[in-house]
């Protein structure tokens, strides 16, 4: 039987058991899936060499566990509801049986184009069912999919295609995101000028705009799939065969191709989805992420499908055509589980509450937060106005590299605390480490967050650069996985992520987490969002520079600055007061909503000649506006 934790006492007991015998714990979880051949060894390898393997020798195909095994029991059930960019556009529902047939058809198409097990296929598409069908079809034939968010520039797309030597690109003619049109085919054509490995481009029609066409390379999705068979025998894979490559930003500026494999990722995403969200048979689950990010991989595509859930695929944006869009969708489909990013929550907080109040949100049972630590003001707004004070909030901490959620409340089971990711899932052993590599024991302590033991969902390497994998994750603390995050463990043993360690400031010898200062400043009623960075300070070593978005421009800047100082002093202490404050119209963010503090640090240090590539930002123009502005 699958592990379904249903009480806090049960969680505590199971956690103790998982600590006592980790291999037995994970072997039990793996045993709930369909394997063509069982594994020879549950686990081998470790952090020292980065040679981690799980369920080695086991044979499977991940799509048989996501689709085929459901056909006789819930084949008629809705797997996905597609909600398009505009609320008046055509929406679709897709059952598990229909999804299985579409995946089989496209798997046959891929094979007809010479794509084989181990080949890399790049997917650069609108957030539609076809994106998910393409990814699953790759998995079904053993091809390695690499989804690139359909908002990256041609240069960024080309870099990713080149890094993994992709043989095929799947894209759309274009997409609509809010009121904007993104010409995906034009961007793809530009990228492919420097990508000789790509022999075939499959184009899925979405906007019906005129596009350039290269005969012999470009083909329409609908023409290829029309006569393809809806039957396909899934290719047998080893548990450690590659499943997908997902590129994430790195400190060097060059994206890292994080590689996940079939067996361990399957086991881990299924287990975490089931226990964190507590989704039941008739529930409607909605993760608002894009499939171009790890959240979309793990908690739109794979995790929900393994568990037979009904999910929503959302093409739109939170504020189009107005700021009530998300809540309209919740009411329309009676969504029970809603999983989104603090960035979206904070953005919606700045609008009139009537955008929330006009919709019936009584169907909601569980709220989730992902991508960054959620500040307390946003947590309370989310809890009070969206959840009506009755929905547990699962503030989930995890990373692209972890594959799935690591520290989080279990919905309705773990007592929550605003701003805290709370407790680790069974099977996960966190450690807080000091600067000398020694573990900090006990509660009421701060340190760098590491993980003591490998888990099935961990990324196996950086594609083509295992040394970078070892250096980034395994070298800082011998025998541990280093998350790069600072963390506080409070008196009750609850974990609160305090921000990236490279975003930790050293002010007069005091270590201050940027997220902690940001949370304090965001309590001010006129603040929408804040980004804190350090800058060289003659006396303190590092000063605190605050970039902040305000609802209204302050009439008296000096009085406003004093209000911020008083607030930070009250919540943290006088050492954390910002030395400089700059009010900005926007912050430089990646497409996933992550603030690019590297750029802000350069601006704060008056190093304007070395800002680096800004083309992949959500809105590159905000950088020029910030550079032109002045601090108070």
N, C-alpha and C positions, 0 to 999 in steps of 0.2 A: 504493500500500500504506500501511496505517496505520503510524505510527511506534511500534515496539516496541523499547525500549531493553533490551538483554540483558547488558551488561557495563559496568563503571565506565569503562573506556577509551572505550567507545562513548558513554556519557553525556558525558564530557569533550569529545569531538570534536563531538558534536551541539550541546552548549552553545556552543562556540566558533562554530559555523556559525550558530546562532540569533542570536548577538550581532552577527555580521557582516552578516546579511541577515534581519532580523526578518520582513519582509513575505513573503519567499519561504518562510520556515519555516512561518508560519501559513497561507499559501495552500495549501501541501502538505497540511497537516492538514485543512483545509476540503474539499479535493478528494476525500477518502475518503467523503464523505456523498452522499446522494441529494438533488440540487437540481432543482427543476422548471425553473429558469433560473439560470445562473451569475451571479455578481456582476459589477458594472461596475467596482468599485474595492475593493481589499482592505481599505484602512484610510484614514480621514481624521479630522481633528480632533485635539484634544490636551487636556492638563490645564489650560491657560490659561483656556479658555472652557468646558471640560467638554462639548464638542460631539463626543464620541468616537463613531465609527461603524466597524463592521466588516462586510465582505462586502456593502456597500451595493448595493442593486438586485437582490441574489440572492433568488430565490423558493423557498419550501420550506414544508413543515409538519413540525414537530419530531416529531410522533407517527409519521409515515411512516418516520422514521429510528429511532425507538425500537421500533416494532412491525411495520409492514407489510413492511419489507424483510427481516425475519427469517422470514416465514411459510413460504417455500419451502425454507428450509434448516434452521431449528431450531424450526419451529412446534410440534413435539411436545415440546420441551424445557420443563422447569419454569422459569417466570420468577420465581415467588414461592412460598415456603412460609409459610403464616400460622400463627404460634404464638400462641394466645390467652392471655389474662391468667392463667387457671388451667391447670395442666398436664393436668388431666383433661377439659378442655373440648374441643369439636370443633375440629380443625385442618383446614386445607385446603391443597391444592396447586393452582396455577393455571399452565397452560402459556401460552406466548406466543400461541398461537392463541386460547385461551379469553380471555386478557386483551384481545386485539385485539377480539374479539366484544363483550365487556362494555363496552369503551370506546366502540365504535361505537353500541351500544344507548343508552348514557347520553348520548352526543353528540346522538343523535336526540331524546332526552327534553329536553335543554337547548334545542335549537332549537324544539321544540314549545311551549316555555314562553316563546318570544320572545327568548331570549338570542342576541345577535349578536356578530360580530367587534368587539372593542374594549370590550364590556361587562365590568364587574367582577363576579366571583362570589366570595363569601366562603365558605370551607370551615372548619367548626368541628366536628371529628369525632374519634371514637376511632381509635386506630392499627390500622386494619383495611384489607383490600384495597379496600373501597369508597372510602376516602379517596383512594387512589392512582388508582382508576378515575375519580373525580370530577375530579381535577386534570388527568389526561390527556385527558379528554373536553372540558374547557375549552380546553386547548391545541389540540385537534383542530378546534374550531369557531372558534378565534381569540379566545375570551373570555380575559380576564386573571384568573388565579386568585390569590386571596390566602388562604393557609392560616393560620389562627390556632390556636395550641396549645390543645387542649381542656382547659384548666386555668385559663385566664385568666378573670377576673371578667366579669360582665355589663357593667360600665362599660368595661373594657378592650376587650371585643369591640365594644361600641357605638362607641367612639372610632375603631377601625380601619374598621368599616363606613362610618361617616360620612366619614372622611378620603378614602376611595376611591370614595364614592358607589355602593356595591355594589347591584345590582338583585336579587340572589338570595342566600339563605343555605342552605347544605346542612349538616345536622347529624344527630345521633342522638337517640333518645329519652333515652339516658343511656350511661354507660360505667362499667366497673369497672376501677379502677387499684389493684392490690394488693387489700387487703381493704376499700377505700373505694368508695362509689358516687358518681359525679358526675352530677347531673341536667342534662345538656346542653340538653335542650329547655326546661326551666324557665329556665335561665340565658339561653338564646337569646330566649325570650319577653320577659324583662325588658329585655334589650339592645334589642330591636326596638321598644320603646315610644318610643325616641328616634331611630329610623332609618326615616324615611318613604320612602326610596328603594327599600327592599326590598319587592318585590311578591309574591315566591314563596318559600316555605320547603319544601324537600324533606327529609323525615325518614327516616333509615335505622334500621330496628329493630335494637336490640342487647341491651337489658335487659328488654324486655317489661313495663315498669312503666307504670302509668297516667300519662298526660300530658294537659295541656290542649291543646285543638285549636281553631284558628281556621279555620272554613270559608271557602273562597275563597282562602285564602293557603297553608295547610298541606296537603301531600300526601305519601303514603307512597312511598318509593323503590321498594319491591317491586311496588306497583300500577302505577307509571309504566313500569317497565322490562320488565314481563311481556310486553307485546305490541309492544315497540319492535323495529325491524329491527336485525339484526346486521350490516347493511351501511351504510357511511357514507363519502361522499367527503370527505376532509379539505379544509378551507378553505385556500386559498393565502395564505401570509403573506410579508411582506418580512422580510429578515434583521433589520432594526431595529425591527420591530413588537414591542410589549410581550408578554412571556410571563407574568410573574408579579410581584406586589408582595409583599414580605415585610417586616413591621414589626420594627424593632430599636430597642432603647432608645437614647436620646440624652442628651446632657449637660443639655439644657433640661428634661428630664422628659417631653416630648411624643415619642411614638414616631415614628421616621422610616420612611416607606414606601419602602424600597429597591427600585428598579425594574430588573429584568433583561429582556433582549430575546432573541429567538429564535435567530438564527444564531450569534452569538459565544458565547453560553452553551452551546449545543449542542456546538460544537467544543471548547470549553475543558473542560467536564465529562467528555466522552468521553476526551479526551487524558490528563487527569490521572488519572482512574480506572484507565485501562489501564496506565499506566506506574508509578504509585505502588504499586498493589496487586499487579500482576503476576498477575491472576486467569486461570486456564487453563480449558479447556473443561469439565472435569468437577468443578471446584471449587464449593464452597458458601460464599458470602460473606454475612457478617452484620454490618450496621451497626446498633447498638442505639439509635440516635437516634430522635427523634420527627420525623415529617414536618412538624411545625409549625416546625422550625428549618431553617436553610440546609443543615446536614449531611444532613437527611432529603431535602430537595429534590435535592441534587446527588449524594449517594452512597447513597440508597435508591431513588429514583425514576429520575432521568434518566441519570446516568453508567453505572450497571450495565445498564440496558435498552439503551442505545446499543451496548454491547459484548456483548450476548447472554448476560449472566451469570445465574446462579441466586441469588436473594437471599432473605433471611428478613425477614418483617414481624413484629415482636414487639410485642404489646399490653401485656405485663406490666411488672414492675419487677424490679430485680436481687435483691431480698431477699424476694420473695413467691413461694411460701409459706415459703421459707427462703432463707438466703444462698448456697445452691448452685444457685439457679435458672438462672443464665447457663450454668454449667458442665454442668448437666443437658441444656440445649438443644444445647450444643456436641456432647456425646456422642450425643444422639438423632439429629441430622442430619449427623453427621460434618463439622462446620463446619471449613473450611480457613482462612478469612480472618475475623478478628474485630476490629471497629473500635468503640471505645468511648471514654468520657471519663475523664480522670484522677479526677474527682469520684467516679465509680462505683468505680474501682480502689481509691481510698483508703478508701471506705466498706467495701468487702469485705475490705480488709486488717485491719479491726478484729475480724473474726470468726475463729473457729477454722479452722485450715488444713484440717481434715478435710472442710470443705464443698467444698474444691477437690480434695483427694486422692481422694475417693470416686468421682470421675468419670474416665472415659477421655478424655483430651484429646489423644491421640496424632495425631488427624487434623489438628490445627492446623499451619499452615505460615507464616502471617503474622499479626502482631498490629499493631493501630493505635491511635493516641491522637489525640484531637481536642477542641478547645474551649478549652484553656488550656495553658500550659507544664506538662509533667509533671515533678514533682520526682524527684530521683534515687532516693529510697527507694522510691517507688511504681514507678518504672521497673524497679528491680531485683526487686521483688516480682513484678511482672507477667512479667518475663523468666524468673525462676527457677521460680515456682510455676505459672504458667499456660502459658508457652511451653516449660518444661522446658529452657531454655537453648539451644533449637535454632531458635526462630522470630525472624526479624528484626522489630524494632519500628519502624514508620513513625510518627514523632512529627511530625504534620502541622501546619503553621502556615498559616492562612488566615482569612478573615472573610466575614461575610454579603455585604459589598460586593465582595469579590474574585470571588465566584461559585464558586470552586474552589481547590484546594490550590496554594500558591505556593512554599513552602519545605518540603522534606521529603526523607527518604531515599527511594530507590526500592527496594522490598522485595528483599532478597537481593543488591543491586547496590552501593548506597552503604554504605561502612563507617560504622556507627552509633557514637554516643557518648551516654551517658545524659544526658538533659536538653537535648540539642541537636536542633533541627529540621534540622540539617546544612546542606544546600546548596539553592540555588534550582533549580527546574525549568527546562529549556531554554525560552527565550522570556520568562523573567522576569529583570529586571535590578534587584536591590536596591541601595540606597545608604544609608549611614549618614551622618546630617547632624548638625552641631553646632548650638548655640543661635543662631548667627549666620547660619544658612542655607548654610553651606559644607560640601561633602562631605568626609568623613573618609576618607582613602585608607589602604590597607595593612591588615595584620592585627594582632591584638592590640589592638583598639580598641573603644570603646563610643560609641553615638550613637542618634539617633532613626531608626527604620526607615522609609524611603521607597522608592517604586518609580519608576524613571526613565522608563519608557515604558509606554503603554497596552497592555493585553493583551485578547484577545477576551471573556473572562468578566467584565470589570469592570462594575459597576452603572452605568447610564447617567445616572441622576438620582435625586433624592428626589421621590417622587410629589407633584406640585403645588407644589414648592418648590425650584426649581433653585438659587436663591441659597444655600439651606441646604446643598445638595450641594457647591457651590463653596467655601463658607466652611469646611465640616467637613473636606473632603478635599484641596482644591486650593490653599488660601490660605496655609498655614503655610510651605510651601517652594515657591517659584515654579518652575513647570515640572515638579513632582513630585507624585505621589500620596502623601499622608501617612497612614500606617497608624495613628498614635496609639500605637504601641508603641515601647518602648526595646529595644535589641538589642546584644548583644556579638558581635563577630566575632573568633574566637580565632586563635591563631598559625597554625592550619592552614586558616583561611578558613571555618570552620564557624560557623553562625549559632545563637545562643541568645537566645530572647526573654526579656527581663528584666521584663516587665510593662508595663501601660499607662503612658504618660508622665504622665498625670494621677494615677497611683498611684506616681510616683517621688517620694521624699522628699528634701528638702534639709536635711540635719542638719549644722549647723555648717559649712556650705559644701560638704559632701560629698553627692553625688547617690547615693541608694541605691534600687535597684529593690525594690518590695515582694515580688515573686516570689522574688527572691534570698534575702531574709531568711526568707521562709516556707519555702523549700526547706531552709535551714539548720535552722530550728526543727523541721521535720518529721522530721529525722533522730533526734530524741529518741524513745526506745522507748515513751514514754507518750503521745505526741502522735498524734491521729488527723488533725486538720486545723487549719490556722492561717490567719488573715487579719490582715494588717498594714495599718495606716493611720497617717497623720501627725496630730498635734494641736499646737496652739499651745504653744510652750515658751519661757519667758522668756529663757533663755540660748542655746539651740541654734537658735532660730527654729522648728524643728519637732522634736518628740519622736517616738519610735517607740512606738506602742501596739499590743500583740499580743492579739488575741482568739483563744483556742485551745480546741479540744475535746480532752479527755483520755480515755483508756481508763478510768482510775481517778483519783478525786480525790486529789491529793497530800496525804500525811499532814502534811508540814511545808512550808507554802507558801514560806517564806523560802529553805529549802534547794532547793526546786524552782526558784525564780526564779534562784538562783545557778547551778544546772545549765544552765538555758537561756542565761544570760549567758556561761557558759564555752563552751557549744557554739557560739554565734554568734561569739564572739571567735575561736574556733579556726577556724571555716570562713570567716568574712568579715573580722572585725576588731572591736576594741572599739567603734568608732564606731557599729556597727549594733546594739548591744545594746538590747533593748526597755526603755524607761523605765517603762512600765506593762504589766502582764499581767492579763488577765481570763479566767478559766476559764468557759466557757459550755457549755450543753447542745447548742446548735445555732447555725448562722450564717444570717443573712438571705440567702436565695438566690432567684433567679428560677427559673421553671419549667425553664429549660435548664441549671440548675446553676451559673450565674454568681453569685458573691458580690456583693451590693450594698454596695460599700464606701462609697458616698455616705451610707448610713444609719449605718454604723459610724463614719465620720468625724464625723458630727453627735453621736453618743453620746460619742465620745472627747473632743470639744470641749465636752461638757456643754451642747449646744444641743438640749435635748430638745423644745423647742416647735416645731421646724421639721424634723421627720423626713420629712414628705411622705407621699405615698400608699404604704401598705404592702400594699394588698389584692391586688396581683398577685404577691406573694411565694409561694413554695412553702408556707411555713408562717408566716403573719404573727405568730403568738403568740411566736415566738422573740425578736422585737424587745422585747416587754414583759419577757421574762425577762432579756434583756441589760441593759435599762435598770434593772431592779431589783437587778442584781448589783453587785459591787464589784471594783475592780482591786487587785492586790497590787504 
